[in-house]
Amino acid sequence: MVKTMRKLSRKYQPTIRDMFRLPMVGGGRISPEGDKVLFRGGRWNFKDNQFEVYSYLYDTHADRTSEFTTTGRVGEIRWVNNESVALLKTTENSGFQIHVFEELLGEGQRITDHPGGIATFEPFGNGFIYLANKTTEQQRARTDKYGTFIDVEEEASASALYYVDMDLIREQRRRLRLESRSDQETKPVIELSKMLPGPCKIESFFSVPADNTIFINTRSKDDLFYENDTRCLRIRFDPHTVFQDKHESKSSLGTVTPLELPKGARLRAVSPDGKKLLVSHKERGLGNNVQSDLWLLDLTTLGGSLEHTELLPHLMCITRNLDREPLDVFWTKRGIFVCYWNESTCVIANLTERGEVKVWDTHNLNPEYFSVNDEGHVFLRGGSPTSVVEIYCGAPRGDGWDLKRITQYNEVVAHWDLGSVESVKWTSRDGTEIEGVLRKPSDFDPTKKYPLLFYVHGGPESASPCILLDNSNRYFYPTVQLLNRGILILEPNYRGSLGKGQAFRELNFDNLGIGDLWDLESAIDHLVAEGYVDDTKIGSMGWSQGGYISSFIAMHSTRFKAVSAGAALCSWRTYYSGSDARQSILLSGDPYTNPETFDKTAPISAITKAKTPILFQHGEKDPRVPVISAMEMFRALKARGVQTRLIIFPDQGHGLLKPRENYALMVQNYRWFVHHLLDEPLDLFMDDEGETI
């Protein structure tokens, strides 16, 4: 009777399918006056196998949330004024286009019809600046004559910057309706990038409407290999007259001035008055293991001219007192707000122009995303060790915000058994302190011995958050379901992760895999010494860098019973030859000038000793880690009699975001580890409810 009562009193243990039934929370923006919030929410549509994204409007005065859009897929959101909003939304198969909702009513007026869709946009003048790709007459002629091909790392970028006048669009449509004619007139859209010296990849832009100015970040080519071949420019043009005159040449549109910033530098924010810039610059070098700093550039000290002015001597670093990588940045009337990782917690701080850092109170929430309007009102998406991710908003109060929760997802999962989460620390083999997130079953008993499964994040320039339930635990790896089967989950913020400063970032340089193995094996030693881990039942799973680390430890260590490696690198030679990001390798030289280091840090280098069973999962069209990496390891292990499986997801890239494929990913990992750590039969096509195909 006692046993029955205990079973009835337990919380509900959600299945993998339950995780997909829970709505997703996305990004959003708070209105200029801080009284309204427009945010995105997602639903998994298994029938059509797609992820649907709609928008929702919250009114602080009425304390009410209503569905704002009911059709299309919603992208970026921008407030035009306190009663009008613009957003990117798909219409049929047109890609993202700008839609404007005046008085926050209706389905919105479509402003653009750019072929292929729009990447990002900002309000400007009487309309919007937007970034999109274009197809030139020369490109069409080449395709007509020679067909489709890519001249690798030599193709000119197709990115372009445009200005569309919303008032003229409306007037044109009104006139055409009155005259009962089809829309054959030339649209009031002008390509601003025609003013640039030549083709370039436009990464981002910042608008200063009051000064008729746009600042843009560019690099020479689309290929990520050229990510440090950057150039910043200032464009000035008058949006009120640009359609009134015939422009005989591109220079007559306005003026373009290059900003002579250091190589690899990028603009991150512009002051509200447009007179000062925030620049991201790596003073120590351009490697991916080097933290960026934020530098202040006061344009008023340059005598009004930027032409041919070397700007490095005019930059002033304002993050000297912050040994962390600055992430999202917002420059408001209340100062500069920036977020960064501090171990497994994301922090929002206010920076002064003198470099003072003041952490703002977020009510113990761990922000996943935030944005701040000009008056300092915040939109925040975050969770905590005891709460799932929700959306909040609030006005500034002291050194923090008066946060109000908008969504009610914690109420939805209140009866779910999600276990517990806590930050833990241990000392690695070389004396380095490592921090991570440990997930325990809700009925954890420290006198029992549990299997241990590592969930290793990607990057490595990332961090695992100390949040009860975040997105990666919901649609990528079945941590909750494995937790409820009595398996401890440890998410290590291994060396090279964000959150512990520059010195920590450098620890995996020329030591990839090897140092990571030290960190994970030391964690095993630490938890075994605590008395509640069974060191004969250890596993690891992860994607991208997490997949690389998992495959490396499987082949180079005998302490793991099974591993799952997603989008996993096999050898640095393969990666160097086939990846779109070969410049990101944290090793000296290349595989041909430094073969010893490149070989010893590759998983495949220990193939003759490998005995650990590995499940490989890979997107067929992964540009970052070519699928041949998984194929090579799979074939080599199979030839040596090591248990292995390879699952390839057709038409998928470096990540998966389709309901059925994501569900399969989670089911396969669940079955792989309950087999190897709990001795259940292996059936990769049986879900966690016992249904098989």
C-alpha positions, 0 to 999 in steps of 0.5 A, spaced: 500 500 500 505 504 501 509 503 495 502 504 491 501 511 494 508 513 493 507 511 485 501 515 485 504 521 488 510 522 483 510 527 478 508 525 471 514 523 467 514 527 460 515 522 454 519 525 448 513 527 444 511 531 450 517 535 449 514 537 442 507 538 444 510 544 449 510 551 445 516 554 444 518 561 446 522 566 441 525 573 441 521 579 441 521 587 442 518 591 447 514 598 444 518 605 445 513 606 451 514 600 454 507 598 455 506 593 449 510 586 447 510 583 441 514 576 441 514 570 437 512 563 439 513 556 435 509 550 434 511 543 432 507 541 426 508 533 425 503 533 419 507 538 415 513 536 418 515 544 419 516 548 425 511 554 425 512 561 428 507 566 430 507 572 434 503 574 440 501 581 443 502 583 450 498 589 453 501 591 460 495 595 461 490 590 460 495 584 462 492 580 456 496 576 451 493 575 444 495 572 438 497 577 433 499 573 426 495 567 424 498 566 418 505 565 415 512 564 419 514 570 423 521 573 423 524 579 426 520 584 429 521 592 429 516 597 432 515 603 428 512 607 433 508 605 439 502 604 435 505 601 429 509 595 428 513 592 422 515 584 422 518 579 417 513 574 415 512 569 410 507 569 405 506 563 401 513 561 398 515 568 398 520 568 403 520 573 409 517 580 407 516 586 411 509 587 413 506 593 417 501 593 422 498 600 423 494 601 430 496 593 431 490 591 427 489 586 421 494 581 417 498 587 416 500 591 409 505 587 405 511 592 403 516 588 399 516 583 394 523 581 394 525 575 390 528 570 395 526 574 401 529 579 406 534 577 411 534 583 416 531 590 416 530 597 420 525 603 420 528 609 416 526 615 413 519 614 410 520 606 410 525 601 411 532 599 410 533 592 408 538 587 407 537 581 402 540 577 396 540 579 389 541 576 382 545 581 377 544 581 369 551 578 369 549 572 373 543 570 369 547 571 363 552 566 366 547 561 368 543 561 361 550 560 358 553 555 362 548 552 367 549 553 375 556 552 378 560 555 384 567 558 383 569 556 390 572 562 394 572 566 388 564 568 387 562 575 388 557 576 394 550 577 392 548 581 398 545 588 397 542 593 401 536 597 399 531 602 401 524 602 400 519 608 401 513 606 405 509 612 403 510 611 396 508 604 396 501 606 399 500 611 394 502 607 388 497 602 390 492 607 391 493 610 384 493 603 381 486 601 385 483 607 382 485 606 375 484 599 375 490 597 373 495 591 375 501 593 379 506 594 373 510 601 375 517 601 378 517 600 385 519 605 390 525 601 392 533 603 391 539 599 392 544 603 396 549 598 395 550 600 388 554 606 392 559 601 394 566 600 391 565 593 389 561 587 391 562 585 398 558 580 403 554 585 407 553 582 414 549 587 418 548 594 419 546 600 424 541 606 422 541 613 425 535 616 421 536 622 425 542 623 421 540 620 415 546 615 416 547 608 415 553 604 418 555 597 415 559 591 416 562 588 410 567 582 409 570 581 402 566 574 400 561 570 403 565 564 405 566 564 412 574 563 411 574 571 410 570 572 416 576 577 418 577 580 412 572 586 414 571 593 412 566 598 415 563 603 411 558 609 413 553 611 408 549 618 408 543 619 403 536 623 404 530 618 404 526 624 403 529 626 396 532 620 393 526 618 389 525 625 386 531 626 382 534 622 376 541 619 379 546 619 373 551 615 377 551 611 383 555 617 387 549 621 386 545 617 391 549 619 397 556 618 400 560 612 402 566 613 407 570 607 409 572 607 416 579 605 417 578 600 423 583 594 424 582 588 421 577 583 423 573 589 427 566 590 427 561 595 429 556 593 434 552 599 436 551 606 435 549 611 440 542 614 440 545 621 437 549 617 432 555 621 434 559 615 437 560 608 435 561 601 439 567 597 435 568 590 437 576 588 436 580 583 438 587 586 440 590 580 442 589 577 435 584 574 430 584 567 433 577 564 435 580 563 442 581 570 443 575 574 446 573 580 443 573 587 447 568 593 446 571 600 444 568 606 444 569 611 438 567 618 438 566 621 431 566 628 434 573 628 436 575 627 428 574 633 426 568 631 422 572 627 417 573 620 417 576 619 410 583 616 410 583 617 418 587 611 421 582 610 427 585 605 431 589 610 435 582 613 437 579 607 439 578 607 447 577 600 450 571 600 455 571 592 457 578 592 460 574 590 467 570 585 464 574 579 462 568 576 458 566 575 451 561 581 450 555 578 446 548 582 445 549 589 445 544 595 446 546 602 446 540 606 449 539 613 453 540 609 459 547 607 457 550 601 454 547 594 456 551 587 454 550 580 456 555 575 457 557 568 460 559 567 467 560 560 468 553 557 466 549 563 468 548 569 463 549 576 466 546 583 463 550 589 465 550 596 464 557 599 461 559 606 462 563 610 457 569 610 462 569 602 462 565 601 469 561 595 469 555 594 473 551 587 473 543 589 473 538 584 477 534 579 473 531 576 479 535 570 479 533 569 471 538 566 466 537 570 460 537 566 453 535 572 449 534 580 451 533 586 448 532 593 451 528 599 448 531 606 448 528 608 454 531 602 458 525 597 458 527 590 457 524 584 453 527 578 456 527 570 455 530 566 460 529 561 466 532 559 472 535 552 476 528 552 478 524 554 472 523 553 465 524 558 460 519 564 460 518 571 457 518 577 461 518 584 460 519 590 465 521 598 466 528 599 469 528 600 477 535 602 480 540 597 477 535 592 475 528 591 472 521 591 475 520 584 471 513 581 469 512 574 467 508 574 460 507 567 459 505 561 463 509 555 461 511 553 468 504 552 470 503 548 464 509 543 466 508 544 474 506 537 474 512 534 470 518 531 473 524 535 470 529 533 476 533 538 479 539 542 476 545 545 480 552 548 478 558 543 480 565 544 479 571 540 479 579 540 478 581 537 471 588 533 470 592 540 469 589 543 475 584 547 471 577 549 475 572 546 470 564 548 472 558 544 469 551 543 470 549 537 473 542 534 472 539 529 478 533 525 478 527 528 483 528 522 487 536 522 487 539 518 493 546 520 494 547 513 497 545 509 490 550 509 484 547 512 478 550 511 471 553 518 468 551 521 461 555 527 459 551 532 454 557 536 451 555 543 448 558 545 441 562 551 440 567 551 443 565 558 444 558 557 448 556 555 455 551 550 458 546 554 462 544 552 469 536 552 467 531 547 469 529 546 461 532 549 455 531 548 448 536 543 447 533 539 452 527 539 449 528 537 441 535 535 441 537 530 446 532 527 451 536 529 457 529 529 461 527 522 459 534 519 461 534 523 467 527 519 469 530 513 468 535 514 473 541 516 469 545 523 471 546 528 466 552 532 466 553 538 462 560 540 462 563 547 460 570 544 458 576 549 457 575 553 451 568 555 453 565 562 454 564 564 462 571 564 465 575 569 461 581 569 456 586 565 459 580 559 460 579 560 452 586 559 450 587 552 454 584 548 448 589 551 443 593 546 440 590 541 445 583 540 442 580 533 444 586 532 449 584 537 454 577 536 453 578 528 455 582 531 461 576 535 463 571 529 462 575 524 466 576 528 472 569 530 472 568 522 473 573 521 478 570 527 482 563 524 482 565 517 483 569 520 489 562 523 491 560 516 492 554 516 487 556 514 480 557 507 477 564 508 473 562 502 469 556 506 466 559 512 463 556 515 456 557 521 452 553 525 447 553 532 443 553 535 437 558 539 433 564 540 437 560 536 442 560 531 437 567 531 436 569 531 443 564 525 444 568 521 438 575 523 441 574 520 448 570 514 445 577 512 441 582 515 446 579 513 453 577 506 455 572 509 461 566 510 456 561 504 455 558 508 449 558 514 446 553 518 441 557 523 436 552 528 432 555 532 426 562 529 429 569 531 426 573 525 424 580 528 422 582 535 421 585 534 414 578 532 412 575 538 416 580 543 413 579 540 406 571 540 406 569 545 412 566 552 410 569 554 417 576 551 416 579 558 419 576 556 426 581 550 427 584 552 434 591 549 432 597 552 429 598 552 422 595 547 418 595 539 417 600 539 412 605 544 416 604 541 423 601 534 421 603 531 428 598 536 432 593 535 427 593 528 427 594 527 435 588 531 436 583 527 431 579 522 433 581 517 428 588 517 430 586 512 435 582 508 431 586 501 432 585 502 439 578 504 439 573 499 443 567 504 445 560 503 441 559 509 437 552 512 434 553 517 429 548 522 427 549 527 421 546 531 416 547 529 409 548 537 407 552 539 413 557 544 410 561 545 417 562 538 418 562 534 411 558 527 412 564 524 410 567 525 417 562 520 420 562 515 414 570 515 415 569 513 422 563 509 422 567 504 416 573 504 420 570 502 427 565 497 423 571 494 419 574 493 426 568 489 429 566 495 434 559 496 435 557 502 431 551 505 427 550 511 422 544 515 421 544 520 416 538 525 415 537 527 408 537 534 406 539 537 413 545 541 414 549 542 421 543 542 425 536 539 425 529 543 425 524 539 423 519 535 427 520 528 425 527 528 424 528 532 431 524 526 434 528 521 431 534 524 433 532 524 440 529 517 440 535 514 437 539 517 443 534 515 448 534 507 445 542 507 445 543 509 452 538 505 455 541 499 452 548 501 453 547 504 460 541 500 463 542 494 459 535 494 455 534 491 448 537 496 442 532 498 437 533 505 435 526 505 432 522 504 438 520 510 442 520 511 449 513 509 450 514 502 447 512 503 440 516 501 434 516 501 427 
